[in-house]
Amino acid sequence: MSDQIPELNKDIVEQGHLIYLRHISADCVIFGFHENELRVLLLKWKDGGPWCLPGGFVKKEDSLEDSAIRIVKERTGLDNIFMRQFHVFSAPDRERKKEMMPYAVQGGWLSERFITVGFYALVEFSKVSPEPDSFRVSVRGGMCIRFRRACSSITMKFSRRH
């Protein structure tokens, strides 16, 4: 399987700057706990892309906090969870591989430098059922969101973090 990110929606690539703020994004770390285990929720891109955190863009009319809540709901289906900002990722060279991504060739707003604000949440993973969005997460013909450790034949799995 390839770790290359697949093509994004053409409308987002070409017109996203009309809806979203340029240069700012949010990544959300959802920690899951259960019976003395701590795990992190990851999403799998369709077509063999990499595992990633639920992340996305900030709408022009939304606060950063509202965008983080929206992003988690859109990417995972999780709702009514408490999110807290924890860090700003702003190093100029942190997106070095961006030029290799398919949408960067087309130029425009997505190929520009982004500053990402990190948010986190803590959930009891045995009490939530995350669901993937439409352009992520296809594994062995099914959907796979996991709290990170190993994805087995179970289509939704929380993965262990030591």
NORBELFEN-V329894 format. One record per pair of residues at least 4 apart in sequence whose C-alpha atoms are under 6 Angstrom apart, sorted by the first residue. I is the first residue (numbers start at 0). GAP is how many residues later the second one is. D is the distance in Angstrom with one decimal. If there is no record, write none. Layout:
# NORBELFEN-V329894
i: (I & I)
gap: (GAP & GAP)
d: (D & D)
This chain:
# NORBELFEN-V329894
i: (0 & 1 & 1 & 2 & 2 & 2 & 3 & 4 & 6 & 10 & 11 & 15 & 18 & 19 & 19 & 19 & 20 & 20 & 20 & 22 & 22 & 22 & 23 & 23 & 23 & 24 & 24 & 24 & 24 & 25 & 25 & 25 & 25 & 25 & 26 & 26 & 26 & 27 & 27 & 27 & 27 & 27 & 28 & 29 & 29 & 29 & 29 & 29 & 30 & 30 & 30 & 30 & 31 & 31 & 31 & 31 & 31 & 31 & 31 & 32 & 32 & 32 & 32 & 33 & 37 & 38 & 38 & 38 & 38 & 38 & 39 & 39 & 40 & 40 & 40 & 41 & 41 & 41 & 41 & 42 & 42 & 42 & 43 & 43 & 43 & 44 & 44 & 44 & 44 & 45 & 45 & 45 & 55 & 57 & 61 & 66 & 70 & 71 & 72 & 72 & 72 & 74 & 74 & 75 & 75 & 75 & 76 & 76 & 77 & 81 & 82 & 82 & 83 & 83 & 84 & 84 & 85 & 85 & 86 & 86 & 87 & 87 & 88 & 88 & 89 & 98 & 103 & 106 & 136 & 136 & 137 & 137 & 138 & 138 & 142 & 143 & 143 & 144 & 145 & 145 & 145 & 145 & 146 & 146 & 147 & 147 & 147 & 148 & 148 & 149)
gap: (47 & 46 & 47 & 45 & 46 & 47 & 45 & 44 & 95 & 4 & 4 & 4 & 40 & 38 & 39 & 40 & 37 & 38 & 39 & 90 & 91 & 92 & 90 & 91 & 92 & 31 & 32 & 33 & 91 & 29 & 30 & 90 & 91 & 92 & 27 & 28 & 91 & 26 & 27 & 90 & 91 & 92 & 91 & 10 & 11 & 90 & 91 & 92 & 8 & 9 & 90 & 91 & 6 & 7 & 8 & 90 & 91 & 92 & 93 & 4 & 5 & 91 & 92 & 90 & 123 & 108 & 109 & 120 & 121 & 122 & 107 & 108 & 105 & 106 & 107 & 10 & 11 & 104 & 105 & 8 & 9 & 102 & 7 & 92 & 93 & 4 & 5 & 91 & 92 & 90 & 91 & 92 & 15 & 9 & 4 & 4 & 4 & 4 & 4 & 5 & 6 & 57 & 58 & 54 & 55 & 56 & 53 & 54 & 52 & 39 & 37 & 38 & 35 & 36 & 33 & 34 & 32 & 33 & 30 & 31 & 28 & 29 & 26 & 27 & 25 & 5 & 7 & 4 & 6 & 7 & 4 & 5 & 4 & 5 & 12 & 11 & 12 & 11 & 10 & 11 & 12 & 13 & 11 & 12 & 10 & 11 & 12 & 10 & 11 & 9)
d: (5.1 & 5.0 & 6.0 & 6.0 & 4.4 & 4.7 & 5.0 & 4.7 & 6.0 & 5.3 & 4.3 & 5.8 & 5.8 & 5.4 & 4.2 & 5.2 & 5.7 & 6.0 & 5.3 & 5.9 & 4.1 & 5.9 & 5.2 & 4.9 & 5.7 & 5.7 & 4.5 & 5.8 & 4.7 & 5.5 & 5.6 & 5.2 & 4.8 & 5.8 & 5.9 & 4.1 & 5.0 & 5.5 & 5.9 & 5.8 & 4.7 & 5.5 & 4.6 & 5.7 & 5.4 & 5.6 & 4.9 & 5.9 & 5.6 & 4.6 & 6.0 & 4.7 & 5.7 & 4.9 & 5.9 & 5.8 & 4.9 & 5.5 & 4.8 & 5.4 & 4.6 & 5.0 & 5.7 & 5.9 & 5.7 & 5.2 & 5.8 & 5.5 & 4.6 & 4.7 & 4.7 & 5.3 & 5.4 & 3.9 & 6.0 & 5.3 & 5.1 & 5.4 & 6.0 & 5.4 & 5.2 & 5.0 & 4.5 & 5.8 & 4.2 & 4.6 & 5.9 & 4.1 & 4.7 & 4.8 & 4.9 & 4.7 & 6.0 & 5.4 & 6.0 & 5.9 & 5.9 & 5.6 & 4.4 & 4.9 & 5.5 & 5.6 & 4.9 & 4.9 & 4.8 & 4.9 & 5.5 & 5.2 & 5.8 & 5.9 & 5.5 & 4.9 & 5.3 & 5.4 & 5.8 & 4.2 & 5.6 & 5.5 & 6.0 & 5.1 & 5.9 & 4.5 & 5.9 & 5.1 & 4.9 & 5.4 & 4.7 & 5.4 & 5.3 & 5.3 & 5.4 & 4.6 & 5.8 & 5.9 & 5.8 & 5.1 & 5.1 & 5.4 & 5.8 & 4.3 & 4.4 & 5.6 & 3.2 & 3.6 & 5.9 & 3.1 & 5.3 & 3.8 & 4.5 & 5.9)
